Amino acid sequence: MNKDLKLKDVWYWGSNFAMLGMASISMYLDNPIPMLLVAIPLIMLDRAYFVPVLLFIACIEGSFSSEDSSSQAESWAIMAMTPIFIFDFFHHNKVKVPLKFTVFFILFFFFIILGAFVYAMHPYIGQALIPIFGKRAVGLSALYVKIIMKSLKIVFFFFYLKTLINKDKGLVYRSLQIIKDLTPYLMGCILVDMLLFGARSTQFDTLHFGEAKHGDFTANLDALGIYLYVGIFEVKTSWFKRMVNLGALAFLLYMIMELASRNGLLCFILIAGFGGLMAIWNRNLAFKTITIVAAVAVLGVALYLFKDSPTIERLVYYQEERGGGDRLAYWLGGAMALGEEPLFGLGGDEASSAYAVGKYGTDVTDHVMHNTFLEFAVEYGLIGVAFYICFVSLILYHAYKNFMFAMKYNDMLIAVPSVAYFISIFAGLFVSRIWESTLWYNTLLVFAVYILFRMPVEKAARNRKAYLIHGLPDPMLNPALAIQPG
């Protein structure tokens, strides 16, 4: 028995480190193929790997030196995984996606098509942006390609969710476990790539590398960072793993401070708050006191060490010299553009947001909306943003309920997707993330945790009285309702 266990551990860690090693090679070669050559066979052997693979790709693609390689990484992964998901759909389709979730997928698809028609009715937008992006990037042909890609993504996300909920119950839990085990080492790989191939910029002495847009890139890292807190504070973990995760947390903070990302720093503070909250939730007063005192001490040391970092310098500069930065100008431009076409917006393409900022934004050279909700409003109108707010509210509701459920049953790992989604959507208040992969993948994990773990318990609790009245076994004592499958 012990020998079998050791062999399983060797296989588990050997395959995991092989994937991480190939991820490092992919970052070095500016090509996702090496990582996928290891990842796809692992997914075929155990579907639990497709969740960490896609989340990790969203993090490492920021280190690629060309935008084409960055966008191709996820596209190739999706193309490789789609046949697997379709196979699973026809062989494992017992559990249905709740109607309320299916409706939102359908409505999202509807707005993609509607946005295309609206954009085609405003040809002047593309004409205005030709000097900036070029004709091929803003023309109708480019729009049609984007529509097809977005539509395929919606279909892929649906099949993704179907696979999550139709395999054995342990699939989601194993996926989260793999992410938790590998995240600290992934942080180390990204940091090494950053130090070896990054270059200092003239402004704020920022350590920049690849095509990483620091707001999105650091938000994706922060969304993974919450797993580090589970690795540090989970009761059953070893002290070696605690130290590894603690070191990775320091790596994460260092990368954020060197990338001059105010958004990344704010999200890091949030995950620290959530991580600390999960750590002390079910602990005694002594542990809570020690943890809080230690956290304050660590905060003081971090502030001292990073007081002259690019992020702090940029934060001070924009507060003192630029009144907080250019985001107010971006947002004002979007609000004024919404006045042109309030009902259906300017059309479902990022070019509409760039046009809005370029036309109405004052004293800004950038053409990014820097707000997910406002960008959705500009592209799809007030009707569209009302739908999007309802969609996000539904996810946040289930994220909150999942979090409280996990805390009740003292399992931090089940709470992680809720926190990761909140971090991703919070970052969307300051950067544009409608189609950001990390946001969608964490959305689907929130749905899967609800369907597989919380919904059966809630159903059993509702039926408990009727069962007991009729002399039936107490449904709440059903072993299948346990969070950790075994």
C-alpha positions, 0 to 999 in steps of 0.5 A: 500500500505504502509502495503504491502511494509512493509511486503515485506521488512520484508520477504526480510530482514528476508529471507536474514538474515536467509540465512546469519545466515545459512552461518555462521552455515555452516562455523562453522560446516564445512558443506555447507548443512545448507546454501543450505537448506535455499538458494535452497527454496529461489531460487525456489521462486525467481531465482534472489537468485542463483547469490548471493548464488553461489558468496557467496559460493565461498567466505565462502568456504575458511573458511572451515577447510577441502579441501573436504568440500570446494570443495563439497560446490559448487558441491552440490550447482550446483547439486541442481540448475542444475534441476532448470536451466534445467526446466527454459531452457525448459520453458523460452528459447526465448532469445538466447545466441549470437553466439560469446559467444556460440562459446567460450563455445564450444571451451572451451569444445573442449580444455578440451577434447584435453587437456585430450588426450595430457596429456595421451600422457605424462605419465611421468608427473604423474610418476614424481608427485607421490611422491608429490601428490600420484598416485590417484591424478595424474593418468589417472582415476583422470584426467577422473574425472576432465574432466567430472567435467570440462565438466559439469561445462561448461554445467552448466555455459551455462544453468546459462547464459540462465536462467539469460537472459530468465527470466524477465529483472529485474532478473539480476538487482534484483540479483545485488541488493541482493548482494549489500544488503547482502555483508556488512553483509557477510563480518561481518560473515566471519570476526567473523569466522576468529577471533573465529577460526583463528590461528596465524602462526609463519611466519609474525604472519598471522591470518590463518583459514580454507583451504583458499589460501590467494591469491584466497580467498582475490581476491574473497572477493575483487571482492565482495568488489566493491559492498560496494562502491555502498552501500556507494556512491549510491545516493538513499541509506540511511545513515545507509546503508552507515555506514554499508557498510563503516564498512564492507569495514574496515572489508575487509581491516582488513582481507586482512592485517591479511591474509598476501596477497599481491595480496589481497592488490593490488586488494583492492587498485584497487577496491578503485580506481574503487569505487572512480571513479564510485562515482565521475563520474557524480558528481559536482566539490565540491563533487569530491574535498571532496571525493578525500580529504577524500580518501587521509585522510583515506588512511593515517590513514589506512597506519598508522594503518596497518604499522605493519600488516602481509601483510606489513611485508610479502611485505617488507620481499619479496622485501628486502630479496627475490627479490620480491618473488618466482613468477619469478621462477614459471613463468620461470619454466612454460616458459621453460616447454612450450618449451617442447611442444609449440603447444599443451602443456603438457596436460589439467590438473593442474598436468602439471603446477605442473610438470613444476614448479617442474622440471624447477623452481629453489629454490622453494618448491611450485608447483603452477604456480601463473599465469592463462595465463601461466598455460593455455599455459603450459597445452594447448600450444600456440594454447590454450593460444591464444584462452584464450587471445581472450576469456578474451579480449572479456569479457574485451571488453564487461566489458568496454562497460558495464561500460561506458554504466552504467556511461552514465546512472548513474547506478553504480550497472550495472557497478559492474560485469565489475569491479568484473570481472576485479579484478578477472582476474587481480588476475589471473596474480599472482594466477592460476584461470582458473576454479575459480568460481568467475571469471566464475560467473562474466563473465556470469554477464558481458554477461548478462548485455550486452544482456539484457541492452546494446544490446537493446539500441545499436540496437535501436540507430542503427535503430533510423534514419530509424524509424524516416524516415519512421514516426515510433516511436523513438525506443530510447524512448521505456520504455523497454530500461530503465536500472532499470526495473519498 
